[in-house]
Amino acid sequence: MKIISRFLILLFCISLLAGCASNRQSGKVYTQNQAKMSHTVVLGTVTRIEAVTIEGSKSGLGAVGGGVAGGVVGSMLGGGKGSVLMAVGGAVAGAVGGSMAEEKITTKDALEIEVKLDTGGIQLVVQEPDEAFAIGDRVRIVSGADGSSRVRH
């Protein structure tokens, strides 16, 4: 029974870590607050597109989840006083691994899209590649009062 409860804790920690990957930087995804606000639209032409990377998050959830999971696994491997040492070692290793995993899981490919505005300015937007853009495409830049912007066809 003790092994089953430890397994369930490990499964919970892995699920918690997987939840870290849900923060989308897509041009088609709006937060709940953005859905309730007015947006400004400007028109322009795509002049440059470059593949970039959006850095993964380092919220600490990966370290916590990994530390708990590592501690549980480590305690199952040791016996007597060794169980405590293995739990501590497992927790430290799990925290480091969980932190690295969180950052890796939440790192995203993105596009840096430069748009020559019809008003004469240039605007640059970084977003996930959920739409295909080509140089010369006519696009809209949708900007919210929260400072967010997205490029849309």
N, C-alpha and C positions, 0 to 999 in steps of 0.2 A: 504494500500500500504506500509505503514511503517513497518508493521509486516512481509510482504513478503520480503522486503529488509533485514531485520534483520535475517530472516530465511535463506536467501541465504548466508549471511555472516557466520552464524553458520555452514551451510553446507560446505562452503569453508574451514573453520577452521578444521572441522572434516576430510575433504579430505586431507588437508595439514598434519595433524597428521598421517593419515593412510600411507602417502607417506614415513614416517620415517622408516617404517618396511621393506623397500626393500633392505637393505644392506645385501647381502648373504655371508656366509663364507663357501660355499660349495666347495667340491673338483672338481665339474664339472662346476663351474661358473668362468669365467675369466673376468677381467675388460677389457675395450677397450685397455688400454695401455699394459696389459699383453698379449693380442692377437697379439701384434706387436713385441714382444721380443723373443729372443732365451731363451730356458729353458734347464737346466741340468737334466738328469735323472740318478738316482742311484737305484740299485735293492737291495731288502732285504726281510726279513721274519718278519711278525708281531709277537711280543713277549708279548705284553700286550695291552689291550683295556679297557678304563674306560670312563663311561658316565660323562660328565662335562657340565657346563653352560657357554655360552658366555654372558657376561654382556651386558645389553641394553644400548643404546646411551642416552646421556644427552646433546643434541645439543642446547637445548633452544627452538626449534621449538614447542615442546609440550606445554611448558609454555606460549609462545606467543599465540599460537592458543587457548589454554584453557582460557587464560586471556581475549582475545577478545570475545570468545564465552560466557564466564561467565559474562562479562560486558554487552553484548547485552541482554542476558537472564535476568540479574539483572535489567537492565533499563526497561524492559518490565513489571516487577513485581511491581515496586514502582510507586508512583504518586507524582508529584510536586517535593519538595526537597527530598522526600523519594526515588525518581527515581535515583537521583545522588548517594545517600548512597547505594542503592541496586546495582547500576552499579559498584561502587567501590568494594563493598563486593563480588559481583559476579566475578569481574575481579581477585581479590586476590585468591578466592577459585578456580576459573577456572585455574589460573596459576599453583597453587599447584597440582591440579588434573591432568592438562594436562602434567605437568612434570613427574608425577608418571605414567601416562598412556603411555607416550612415552617410558620410560624405560621398562615398562612391555611388551608393544607391540614388542619392538625390542630385548628383551632377547630371546636367542635361546638355544635349546638343542644341544649338540655337543659330539664328541668323541675325547678323547685323545688317539692317536694311537702311540705306541712305536714300532719302527722297528729296528731290528738288521741288519745292512748293510752288504752286501757281502764283503765290504772292511774292515770290522772289527769294525766299529764304531756303535753307537746307535743314532738314531734320533727320536725326538718326534714331532708329528704334531697334532694340534687341528683343527678340521673342522666339519661342519655339517654332520649328519649321512645320507648322500645321497647315500651311497653304503654300503653294508653289508660286514663287515670284521670279520674274526675269527683268533684266535691264530694259527700260523702255515701257514697262507696264504702267498704266494709269491706276493709281491707288488712292485710298482715303486714309488719312491718319486720324484715328478717333482718340481724343484726349479727355480724360476725366478730371474732375475738380481735385481728386486726390493726387494728381501728378502722373498718373499712369497714361501710357499711350500705346497704341497698337496699330499695325498696318493691316488694312483689309482691302480686298478687291472691290 
